Amino acid sequence: MHYLVADIARTITLVPGDILFSGTPATSRTVYPGDIVEVEVEGLGTLSNHIVQGPTPIRSDVGAQPTESEEVISTAKGGDWEFRGIRTPSKDLYPSTIEEK
């Protein structure tokens, strides 16, 4: 974990109290109604989330890996946020002007 912190600290100034979330653990699984997801921070407390069945089914593309579209690349590189929230960042739905490699 300390390698992750060192890598992040090369580009971002970290100060005491900063919290870094590194993503989904490799051993994770899909959550289902009735599951409880807990996140604990030593000395701070535990956050518990009870998973319930929602009124609307989740789309099949939720949780999918991002596509290499102009919108995604612009946002990932800290662009001017021109595309954020305007349209779905999917190269299948919207052609990109980025040259194919």
C-alpha positions in Angstrom: 0.0 0.0 0.0 2.9 2.4 0.7 3.9 2.2 -3.0 0.4 3.5 -3.9 0.8 6.4 -1.5 4.3 7.3 -2.8 3.0 7.2 -6.4 0.1 9.5 -5.7 2.3 11.9 -3.7 4.4 12.5 -6.7 1.6 14.5 -8.4 -0.7 15.5 -5.5 0.3 17.1 -2.2 -0.9 14.9 0.6 -1.5 16.3 4.1 -2.2 14.6 7.4 -5.8 13.5 7.4 -6.1 12.8 3.7 -8.0 9.6 2.9 -7.1 7.6 -0.2 -9.5 5.1 -1.7 -7.8 2.7 -4.0 -10.9 1.0 -5.6 -12.5 -2.4 -5.4 -10.5 -5.1 -3.6 -9.5 -8.0 -5.8 -11.4 -10.5 -3.7 -14.7 -8.6 -3.9 -18.0 -9.9 -5.2 -21.3 -8.5 -6.4 -23.5 -7.3 -3.6 -27.1 -8.5 -3.3 -30.2 -7.3 -1.4 -29.7 -8.3 2.3 -25.9 -7.9 2.2 -24.2 -5.4 4.5 -21.1 -3.5 3.3 -19.0 -2.0 6.1 -16.0 0.3 5.8 -14.0 0.9 9.0 -11.5 3.7 9.6 -9.5 3.0 12.8 -10.0 5.7 15.3 -12.9 7.2 13.4 -15.6 4.6 13.1 -17.5 2.2 10.9 -19.9 3.0 8.0 -22.5 0.3 7.4 -24.6 0.2 4.2 -27.5 -2.3 4.0 -28.1 -3.4 0.4 -31.8 -3.3 -0.6 -33.7 -4.1 -3.7 -34.3 -0.8 -5.6 -37.5 0.0 -7.5 -35.6 0.3 -10.8 -33.4 -2.5 -12.2 -29.7 -1.6 -12.8 -28.7 -1.3 -16.4 -26.4 -4.0 -17.7 -23.7 -1.4 -18.5 -23.4 -0.1 -14.9 -20.0 -1.1 -13.6 -18.5 -1.7 -17.0 -15.0 -0.6 -17.8 -14.8 2.8 -19.4 -14.5 3.1 -23.1 -11.7 4.9 -24.9 -13.8 7.8 -26.1 -12.9 11.4 -26.5 -15.1 12.3 -23.5 -13.4 9.7 -21.2 -9.9 10.6 -22.2 -10.6 14.3 -21.8 -11.9 13.9 -18.3 -9.2 11.4 -17.3 -6.5 13.8 -18.3 -8.0 16.6 -16.3 -9.5 18.3 -19.4 -11.8 21.3 -19.4 -14.7 19.1 -18.5 -16.4 20.1 -21.8 -18.1 16.7 -22.1 -19.0 16.0 -18.5 -22.7 15.3 -18.1 -23.6 16.2 -21.6 -23.7 12.7 -23.1 -22.8 9.2 -22.3 -19.0 8.5 -22.8 -19.4 5.5 -25.1 -17.6 5.1 -28.4 -20.3 2.7 -29.5 -22.9 5.5 -29.2 -20.9 8.5 -30.2 -18.0 8.4 -32.7 -14.7 9.8 -31.4 -12.4 12.2 -33.2 -9.4 10.5 -31.6 -7.3 8.6 -34.2 -7.3 4.9 -33.8 -3.9 3.4 -32.8 
